[in-house]
Amino acid sequence: MVDYGTSKIVTSKNERKAPLIVFGIAFGEISHLDFKPNSKLKVSQSDLLIFFRQMSVMLKSGVPLSQALELLAENMTNKEFGANIFDVSKRLGSGEELSSSLRVYSRIFSPIMIGLIEAGEAGGILSEVLERLALLIESQSKIKGQITGALIYPLAILVLSVTISLALLIFIVPTFDEMFRSMNAELPALTGFMLILSRIVTSLEFLIIAPISLFIGFYIFKINYATKQGKKFIDNLILKIPLFGDLILKSELASMSDTLSTLINSGITLVEAIERCINASNNEIIRISLRRSISLVTQGEELSTSLESSKVIPRLLISMIKIGEETGALSFMLENLANFYKREVEEAVTVLTKAMEPAVIFIVAAIVGTIVISLYLPMFDLINTMG
């Protein structure tokens, strides 16, 4: 079993002078003792990764858990998180288990983390479980970063295109509009459309209606996405987006396989492991497939058979899981599947990034070129008439 130990570091908030904070600037050294435990605090993945990895090392070195937590609380860069860790160490000193102490901070420690720690405490392998948790967080953070990078690129193109278009329509096109009016020239259809668009963009009504419309659209999306049917509809559409839908699906499968493998290796039952994966998934379509598989597994079906009715789970994953079940190496097969889909995500991100580079040049050139041509078409007609 884990040696929880007793507190050896005697620290009191009254023994030190809190730093003076003026306009967010601290004059003096900030400590975790300057903050109260906050159950609503959100912590970054990098802070969690450091926490679990260092705690695993300390436990393997023979440091009692309570003392290890106090040392971590003192040395954490995020002092607010350090205050929560210090509170956990005090709860351990009063007789609570680590898993129940961490459950107080459910916004920081997910059900998967709590479940793994419970399994580690029961099996006396807490340090190994903490190391697996650190690897799981690191893997999921890497996948999330790759997906975010792939999605930010087209978003940046969209923002750049809209910014350039608005700048030309607001500052350049109106000067040509005045010139064409003074000439009383007959304008081509493209030029007329561009002038009308410029008048709309520079009007007071547009400045009022556009932000309101964007706010209403975002609000309607948020309300619909909060409902079960709305989330199902939107998540299904996301998976059908060319290129990006397949990338998101592979990232979900990589995360699911990695999580299942880690949970099963830690001694958690298959049904409970699938339930934890449901909480960890961000896509409602994947969640529906996993919920259906739980009901079938509890009836005696194998995991591979329970996933066959899903329309989004690939046949490759189902076949590999079936082989793992037949050979008694399910967790090993899931680990290989996780590594396979991670490589697939990396390759897809590389391909998308390379494909987007010429797309940026093409889209921006097309926008600027269309506006410039529309403004100079009347000039060409006028030159031809004078000639």
C-alpha positions in Angstrom: 0.0 0.0 0.0 1.0 3.6 -0.4 2.8 5.3 2.5 0.7 8.5 3.0 3.0 9.6 5.8 2.6 12.7 8.0 3.3 16.4 7.4 6.9 17.3 8.1 6.9 20.8 6.7 5.5 23.2 9.2 4.2 26.3 7.5 1.7 28.8 8.6 0.2 31.7 6.8 0.8 33.9 9.9 4.5 33.3 10.0 5.2 35.1 6.7 4.3 38.5 5.4 2.1 38.4 2.3 3.4 40.5 -0.6 1.8 43.8 -1.5 -0.1 43.6 -4.8 -0.8 46.8 -6.7 -2.6 46.7 -10.1 -1.8 43.0 -10.4 2.0 43.6 -9.7 3.3 41.7 -6.6 6.0 43.4 -4.5 7.5 40.5 -2.7 7.6 36.7 -3.1 4.3 35.0 -3.7 3.6 31.7 -2.0 0.8 29.1 -2.2 0.0 30.2 1.3 -1.2 33.5 0.0 -4.2 31.8 -1.7 -7.2 29.9 -0.5 -8.1 26.5 -2.0 -10.4 27.1 -5.0 -12.6 24.2 -6.2 -13.5 26.2 -9.3 -10.0 26.7 -10.5 -9.0 25.5 -13.9 -5.5 24.2 -14.5 -3.6 23.8 -17.7 -2.5 20.4 -19.0 1.1 21.3 -18.6 0.7 22.0 -14.9 -1.1 18.7 -14.4 1.6 16.9 -16.4 4.3 18.3 -14.1 2.3 17.5 -11.0 1.7 13.8 -11.8 5.2 13.2 -13.2 7.0 14.8 -10.2 4.7 13.0 -7.7 5.4 9.7 -9.3 9.2 10.3 -9.1 8.9 11.3 -5.4 6.8 8.2 -4.5 9.3 5.9 -6.3 12.1 7.7 -4.3 10.4 6.7 -1.0 9.0 10.1 -0.1 5.7 9.8 1.8 2.7 11.0 -0.2 1.7 13.8 2.2 5.2 15.2 2.3 5.5 14.9 -1.5 2.3 16.9 -1.9 3.6 19.7 0.4 6.9 19.8 -1.5 5.0 20.1 -4.8 2.7 22.8 -3.4 5.7 24.9 -2.4 7.5 24.5 -5.8 4.6 24.8 -8.2 4.8 27.8 -10.6 1.0 28.1 -10.5 0.6 29.2 -6.8 -3.2 28.9 -6.9 -2.9 25.3 -7.9 -0.2 24.9 -5.2 -2.8 26.1 -2.6 -5.2 23.3 -3.8 -2.4 20.7 -3.6 -1.5 21.9 -0.1 -5.1 21.5 0.9 -5.1 17.9 -0.5 -2.0 17.1 1.7 -3.8 18.4 4.8 -6.8 16.2 3.9 -4.5 13.2 3.7 -3.2 14.1 7.1 -6.7 14.0 8.5 -7.2 10.4 7.3 -8.7 10.8 3.8 -7.5 8.9 0.8 -5.8 10.6 -2.2 -8.6 9.8 -4.6 -11.4 11.2 -2.3 -9.2 14.3 -1.6 -8.7 15.0 -5.3 -12.4 14.5 -6.0 -13.1 17.8 -4.2 -11.4 19.6 -7.2 -13.4 17.9 -10.0 -12.7 20.8 -12.4 -9.0 20.1 -12.2 -8.9 16.3 -11.8 -11.2 14.5 -14.3 -13.1 11.2 -13.5 -10.5 9.3 -15.5 -7.7 10.6 -13.3 -9.7 9.8 -10.1 -10.5 6.3 -11.4 -6.9 5.5 -12.2 -5.7 6.8 -8.8 -8.4 4.7 -7.0 -7.1 1.6 -8.9 -3.6 2.5 -8.0 -4.4 2.9 -4.3 -6.3 -0.4 -4.3 -3.5 -2.3 -6.1 -0.6 -0.6 -4.3 0.8 0.7 -7.6 0.1 4.4 -7.2 3.5 5.6 -8.5 3.1 3.5 -11.7 -0.4 4.7 -12.2 0.7 8.4 -11.8 3.4 7.8 -14.4 0.8 6.3 -16.8 -1.4 9.3 -16.1 1.4 11.7 -17.0 2.0 9.8 -20.2 -1.7 9.9 -21.0 -2.0 13.7 -20.4 1.2 14.3 -22.5 -0.2 12.2 -25.4 -3.6 13.9 -25.3 -2.0 17.3 -25.1 0.1 16.6 -28.1 -2.9 15.4 -30.2 -4.9 18.4 -29.1 -2.1 20.8 -30.1 -1.8 19.2 -33.5 -5.5 19.4 -34.1 -5.6 23.1 -32.9 -2.7 23.9 -35.2 -4.4 22.3 -38.2 -7.7 24.2 -37.5 -6.1 27.5 -36.7 -4.5 27.7 -40.2 -7.7 27.9 -42.2 -9.2 30.2 -39.6 -6.3 32.5 -40.0 -6.8 32.5 -43.8 -10.4 33.4 -43.3 -9.6 36.3 -40.9 -6.9 37.6 -43.2 -9.2 37.4 -46.2 -12.1 39.2 -44.5 -9.7 41.9 -43.1 -8.2 42.6 -46.5 -11.6 42.7 -48.2 -13.0 45.1 -45.6 -9.9 47.4 -45.8 -10.3 47.7 -49.6 -14.0 48.2 -49.4 -13.8 50.8 -46.7 -10.8 52.8 -47.7 -10.0 52.3 -51.4 -13.3 51.6 -53.2 -15.1 54.8 -52.0 -12.5 57.0 -53.7 -13.2 55.3 -57.0 -16.9 55.6 -56.4 -16.7 59.4 -56.2 -14.6 59.5 -59.4 -17.0 57.3 -61.4 -20.0 59.4 -60.2 -18.3 62.6 -61.5 -17.6 61.0 -64.9 -21.2 59.7 -65.3 -19.7 56.6 -66.9 -21.7 53.4 -67.6 -20.2 50.8 -65.2 -19.7 47.1 -65.8 -21.8 44.7 -63.6 -18.8 43.6 -61.5 -17.8 47.2 -60.7 -21.4 48.2 -59.8 -21.6 45.2 -57.5 -18.4 46.2 -55.8 -19.5 49.8 -55.3 -22.8 48.7 -53.8 -21.0 46.3 -51.5 -18.7 49.2 -50.4 -21.7 51.5 -49.7 -23.2 48.7 -47.5 -20.0 48.1 -45.6 -19.4 51.8 -44.9 -23.0 52.5 -43.9 -24.1 53.1 -40.3 -26.7 50.4 -40.5 -24.0 47.8 -41.3 -21.9 48.9 -38.3 -24.9 48.3 -36.0 -26.5 45.3 -37.6 -23.4 43.2 -38.3 -22.2 42.9 -34.6 -25.7 42.2 -33.4 -26.2 39.5 -36.1 -22.9 37.9 -35.1 -23.9 37.9 -31.5 -27.3 36.4 -32.2 -25.8 33.7 -34.4 -23.2 32.8 -31.8 -25.9 32.7 -29.1 -28.2 30.5 -31.2 -25.3 28.1 -31.9 -24.4 28.0 -28.2 -28.0 27.3 -27.1 -28.4 24.5 -29.8 -25.1 22.9 -29.0 -26.0 22.8 -25.3 -28.9 20.4 -26.2 -28.4 16.7 -26.8 -29.9 16.7 -30.3 -28.1 19.9 -31.3 -24.8 18.6 -30.2 -25.4 15.3 -32.0 -26.3 17.2 -35.2 -23.4 19.6 -35.1 -20.8 16.9 -34.1 -22.1 14.7 -37.0 -21.6 17.6 -39.4 -18.1 18.2 -38.0 -17.1 14.6 -38.8 -18.3 15.0 -42.4 -16.2 18.1 -43.2 -13.8 17.1 -45.9 -10.2 16.5 -44.7 -10.8 18.0 -41.2 -13.6 15.6 -40.3 -11.4 12.6 -40.8 -8.6 14.3 -38.8 -10.9 15.0 -35.9 -12.2 11.4 -36.0 -8.7 9.9 -35.9 -7.7 12.1 -33.0 -10.8 10.9 -31.1 -10.0 7.3 -31.8 -6.3 7.8 -30.7 -7.5 9.4 -27.5 -10.1 6.7 -26.9 -7.6 3.8 -27.5 -5.0 5.4 -25.4 -7.4 6.0 -22.5 -8.9 2.5 -22.7 -5.4 0.9 -22.7 -4.3 2.9 -19.7 -7.4 2.1 -17.7 -7.4 -1.6 -18.4 -3.7 -1.8 -17.6 -4.4 -0.2 -14.3 -6.9 -3.0 -13.4 -10.1 -1.1 -14.1 -13.0 -3.3 -15.5 -13.9 -2.9 -19.1 -17.4 -1.5 -18.5 -16.0 1.2 -16.1 -13.2 2.0 -18.5 -15.7 2.6 -21.3 -17.7 4.8 -19.1 -14.6 6.9 -18.3 -13.9 7.2 -22.1 -17.4 8.5 -22.6 -16.7 11.4 -20.1 -13.3 12.1 -21.9 -14.7 12.2 -25.4 -15.6 15.6 -27.0 -17.8 14.2 -29.8 -21.4 13.2 -29.2 -21.4 10.6 -32.0 -18.5 8.8 -30.4 -20.2 9.0 -27.0 -23.4 7.4 -28.5 -21.4 4.5 -29.9 -19.6 3.9 -26.6 -22.9 4.1 -24.6 -24.4 1.5 -26.9 -21.4 -0.7 -26.5 -21.7 -0.6 -22.7 -25.2 -1.9 -22.8 -24.1 -4.8 -25.1 -21.0 -5.6 -23.0 -23.0 -5.8 -19.8 -25.2 -8.4 -21.6 -22.2 -10.5 -22.3 -21.1 -9.3 -25.8 -17.5 -8.7 -26.6 -16.3 -5.1 -27.1 -15.5 -5.6 -30.8 -19.0 -7.0 -31.4 -20.7 -4.1 -29.5 -18.9 -1.6 -31.7 -19.9 -3.2 -35.0 -23.2 -1.3 -35.1 -21.5 2.1 -35.0 -21.3 4.0 -38.2 -18.2 6.1 -37.3 -15.9 3.5 -35.7 -13.7 2.1 -38.5 -13.5 -1.6 -39.4 -9.8 -1.6 -38.7 -10.2 -0.6 -35.1 -13.0 -3.2 -34.6 -10.9 -6.0 -36.2 -7.8 -5.2 -34.2 -9.8 -5.1 -30.9 -11.3 -8.5 -31.9 -7.8 -10.0 -32.4 -6.8 -8.5 -29.0 -9.8 -10.1 -27.3 -9.1 -13.5 -28.9 -5.4 -13.5 -27.9 -6.0 -12.1 -24.4 -3.9 -9.0 -25.2 -6.6 -6.3 -25.5 -4.7 -3.6 -23.7 -1.6 -4.2 -25.8 -3.7 -4.0 -29.0 -5.3 -0.8 -27.9 -1.9 0.7 -27.2 -0.8 -0.2 -30.7 -4.0 1.3 -32.1 -3.4 4.5 -30.2 0.1 4.8 -31.6 -1.2 4.0 -35.1 -3.8 6.8 -35.0 -1.4 9.2 -33.4 0.9 8.7 -36.5 -2.1 9.1 -38.7 -3.0 12.4 -37.1 0.6 13.7 -37.4 0.7 12.8 -41.1 -2.7 14.4 -41.8 -1.6 17.6 -40.1 1.6 17.7 -42.1 -0.3 17.2 -45.4 -2.9 19.8 -44.5 -0.3 22.4 -43.5 1.6 22.0 -46.8 -1.7 22.1 -48.8 -2.8 25.3 -47.0 0.4 27.3 -47.8 -0.4 27.8 -51.5 -4.1 28.1 -50.7 -3.3 31.3 -48.6 -1.6 32.9 -51.5 -4.4 31.9 -54.0 -7.3 33.1 -51.8 -5.7 36.5 -50.9 -4.6 37.1 -54.5 -8.1 36.2 -55.8 -9.8 38.6 -53.4 -7.4 41.5 -54.1 -7.4 40.8 -57.8 -11.2 40.7 -58.1 -11.5 44.1 -56.3 -8.7 45.7 -58.4 -10.1 44.4 -61.7 -13.6 45.6 -60.8 -12.2 49.1 -60.2 -10.1 49.3 -63.3 -12.6 47.8 -65.8 -14.4 51.2 -66.3 -10.9 52.8 -66.9 -10.2 50.3 -69.7 -13.6 51.0 -71.3 -12.9 54.7 -71.1 -9.5 54.4 -72.7 -11.0 52.3 -75.5 -13.7 54.8 -76.1 -11.2 57.7 -76.3 -9.1 55.7 -78.6 
